[in-house]
Amino acid sequence: MSLQLTVTTKGQVTLRQAVLAHLATKPGQKVEVALLPNGRVELRAAEAAPAIARLRGALHRPGRRPVSLAEMQDAIERGTGE
Protein backbone atom coordinates (compact mmCIF):
# COMPACT_ATOMS: atom_id res chain seq x y z
CA MET A 1 0.00 0.00 0.00
CA SER A 2 1.30 3.44 -0.86
CA LEU A 3 -0.11 6.77 0.32
CA GLN A 4 0.72 10.34 -0.57
CA LEU A 5 0.76 12.93 2.21
CA THR A 6 0.89 16.70 1.83
CA VAL A 7 3.56 18.80 3.50
CA THR A 8 2.16 22.03 4.98
CA THR A 9 3.84 25.45 4.81
CA LYS A 10 5.11 24.74 8.37
CA GLY A 11 6.84 21.58 7.13
CA GLN A 12 4.37 19.30 8.88
CA VAL A 13 2.69 16.13 7.64
CA THR A 14 -0.54 14.70 9.01
CA LEU A 15 -0.57 10.92 9.09
CA ARG A 16 -3.72 9.32 7.81
CA GLN A 17 -5.83 7.03 9.95
CA ALA A 18 -4.73 4.03 7.87
CA VAL A 19 -1.08 4.72 8.78
CA LEU A 20 -1.86 5.12 12.49
CA ALA A 21 -3.96 1.96 12.46
CA HIS A 22 -1.12 0.06 10.79
CA LEU A 23 1.24 1.25 13.54
CA ALA A 24 -1.40 0.40 16.17
CA THR A 25 -0.98 3.83 17.74
CA LYS A 26 -3.50 5.69 19.83
CA PRO A 27 -3.87 9.42 20.56
CA GLY A 28 -1.07 10.64 22.80
CA GLN A 29 1.36 7.89 21.81
CA LYS A 30 4.67 8.73 20.17
CA VAL A 31 6.17 7.50 16.92
CA GLU A 32 9.86 7.18 16.07
CA VAL A 33 11.34 8.27 12.77
CA ALA A 34 14.64 6.80 11.59
CA LEU A 35 16.48 8.67 8.86
CA LEU A 36 17.86 6.15 6.39
CA PRO A 37 20.25 6.53 3.44
CA ASN A 38 19.00 7.71 0.05
CA GLY A 39 16.37 10.06 1.50
CA ARG A 40 14.28 7.29 3.03
CA VAL A 41 12.66 7.31 6.45
CA GLU A 42 11.32 4.55 8.66
CA LEU A 43 8.31 5.27 10.86
CA ARG A 44 7.43 3.01 13.78
CA ALA A 45 5.43 3.21 16.98
CA ALA A 46 7.64 4.20 19.90
CA GLU A 47 7.75 1.76 22.77
CA ALA A 48 5.91 3.07 25.78
CA ALA A 49 8.06 3.90 28.77
CA PRO A 50 7.72 1.10 31.28
CA ALA A 51 5.68 1.91 34.35
CA ILE A 52 7.72 2.15 37.53
CA ALA A 53 5.41 -0.47 39.04
CA ARG A 54 6.87 -3.04 36.62
CA LEU A 55 10.18 -2.82 38.48
CA ARG A 56 8.68 -4.22 41.67
CA GLY A 57 10.43 -7.47 42.51
CA ALA A 58 13.12 -6.98 39.86
CA LEU A 59 15.87 -7.60 42.41
CA HIS A 60 14.19 -10.56 44.10
CA ARG A 61 16.41 -13.64 44.28
CA PRO A 62 14.70 -16.93 45.13
CA GLY A 63 16.06 -18.50 48.30
CA ARG A 64 17.39 -15.22 49.70
CA ARG A 65 15.58 -13.25 52.35
CA PRO A 66 14.78 -9.58 51.75
CA VAL A 67 17.28 -7.11 53.19
CA SER A 68 16.10 -4.02 55.08
CA LEU A 69 17.32 -0.53 54.29
CA ALA A 70 19.15 -0.45 57.63
CA GLU A 71 20.96 -3.69 56.74
CA MET A 72 21.90 -2.25 53.35
CA GLN A 73 23.27 0.91 54.97
CA ASP A 74 25.26 -1.16 57.49
CA ALA A 75 26.78 -3.24 54.68
CA ILE A 76 27.69 -0.08 52.76
CA GLU A 77 29.34 1.44 55.77
CA ARG A 78 31.29 -1.76 56.44
CA GLY A 79 32.33 -1.90 52.79
CA THR A 80 31.25 -5.52 52.39
CA GLY A 81 29.41 -7.07 49.49
CA GLU A 82 26.85 -8.95 51.56
Sine and cosine of phi, psi and omega as CSV:
sin_phi,cos_phi,sin_psi,cos_psi,sin_omega,cos_omega
0.00,0.00,0.68,-0.73,0.01,-1.00
-0.77,-0.64,0.70,-0.71,0.02,-1.00
-0.81,-0.59,0.51,-0.86,0.13,-0.99
-0.95,-0.31,0.71,-0.70,0.03,-1.00
-0.87,-0.49,0.48,-0.88,-0.03,-1.00
-0.98,-0.17,0.71,-0.70,0.07,-1.00
-1.00,0.00,0.78,-0.63,-0.01,-1.00
-0.99,0.17,0.11,-0.99,0.03,-1.00
-0.90,0.43,-0.35,0.94,0.06,-1.00
-1.00,0.07,0.00,1.00,-0.01,-1.00
0.99,0.16,0.35,0.94,-0.02,-1.00
-0.98,-0.22,0.43,-0.90,0.05,-1.00
-0.78,-0.63,0.72,-0.69,0.09,-1.00
-0.99,-0.11,0.81,-0.58,0.02,-1.00
-0.98,0.18,0.68,-0.73,0.01,-1.00
-0.97,0.26,0.37,-0.93,-0.02,-1.00
-0.83,0.56,-0.58,0.81,-0.01,-1.00
-0.89,0.45,-0.60,0.80,0.02,-1.00
-0.94,0.35,-0.72,0.69,0.00,-1.00
-0.90,0.44,-0.61,0.79,0.04,-1.00
-0.91,0.41,-0.64,0.77,0.02,-1.00
-0.89,0.46,-0.60,0.80,0.03,-1.00
-0.99,0.15,-0.14,0.99,-0.05,-1.00
0.84,0.55,0.69,0.73,0.02,-1.00
-0.99,-0.17,0.43,-0.90,0.02,-1.00
-0.84,-0.55,0.29,-0.96,0.03,-1.00
-0.81,0.58,0.70,-0.72,0.00,-1.00
1.00,-0.06,-0.31,0.95,0.03,-1.00
-0.97,0.22,0.34,-0.94,0.00,-1.00
-0.96,-0.27,0.42,-0.91,0.12,-0.99
-0.85,-0.53,0.48,-0.88,0.03,-1.00
-0.96,-0.30,0.62,-0.78,0.04,-1.00
-0.86,-0.51,0.83,-0.56,0.07,-1.00
-0.96,-0.26,0.78,-0.62,0.03,-1.00
-1.00,0.03,0.88,-0.47,-0.07,-1.00
-0.96,-0.26,0.24,-0.97,0.05,-1.00
-0.88,0.47,0.31,-0.95,0.07,-1.00
0.90,0.44,0.49,0.87,0.08,-1.00
0.96,0.28,0.28,0.96,-0.02,-1.00
-0.99,-0.11,0.43,-0.90,0.08,-1.00
-0.76,-0.65,0.45,-0.89,0.07,-1.00
-0.86,-0.51,0.78,-0.63,-0.02,-1.00
-0.92,-0.40,0.78,-0.63,0.04,-1.00
-0.56,-0.83,0.41,-0.91,0.05,-1.00
-0.92,0.38,0.73,-0.68,0.05,-1.00
-0.97,0.26,0.59,-0.81,0.05,-1.00
-0.95,0.32,0.69,-0.73,0.02,-1.00
-0.92,0.38,0.59,-0.80,0.06,-1.00
-0.91,0.43,0.73,-0.68,-0.03,-1.00
-0.91,0.41,0.63,-0.78,0.05,-1.00
-0.93,0.37,0.60,-0.80,-0.02,-1.00
-0.87,0.50,-0.48,0.88,-0.01,-1.00
-0.89,0.45,-0.42,0.91,0.01,-1.00
-0.93,0.36,-0.28,0.96,-0.01,-1.00
-0.99,0.14,-0.22,0.97,-0.01,-1.00
-0.84,0.54,0.78,-0.62,0.02,-1.00
0.99,0.13,0.06,1.00,-0.05,-1.00
-0.89,0.46,-0.47,0.88,-0.03,-1.00
-0.99,-0.15,0.07,1.00,-0.01,-1.00
-0.90,0.43,0.72,-0.69,0.05,-1.00
-0.84,-0.54,0.90,-0.43,0.00,-1.00
-0.81,0.58,0.66,-0.75,0.03,-1.00
1.00,0.06,-0.09,1.00,0.03,-1.00
-0.91,-0.42,0.67,-0.74,-0.01,-1.00
-0.98,0.21,0.46,-0.89,0.06,-1.00
-0.89,0.45,0.50,-0.86,0.00,-1.00
-0.94,-0.35,0.72,-0.70,0.00,-1.00
-0.97,0.23,0.27,-0.96,0.04,-1.00
-0.89,0.46,-0.61,0.79,0.02,-1.00
-0.89,0.45,-0.65,0.76,0.03,-1.00
-0.91,0.41,-0.62,0.79,0.05,-1.00
-0.89,0.46,-0.72,0.69,-0.01,-1.00
-0.88,0.47,-0.67,0.74,0.03,-1.00
-0.86,0.50,-0.70,0.72,-0.01,-1.00
-0.90,0.44,-0.63,0.78,0.02,-1.00
-0.90,0.44,-0.71,0.71,-0.03,-1.00
-0.91,0.41,-0.55,0.84,0.05,-1.00
-0.97,0.23,-0.33,0.94,-0.01,-1.00
0.97,0.25,0.46,0.89,0.02,-1.00
-0.97,-0.23,0.33,-0.95,0.01,-1.00
-0.98,-0.21,0.61,0.79,-0.03,-1.00
-0.89,0.46,0.00,0.00,0.00,0.00
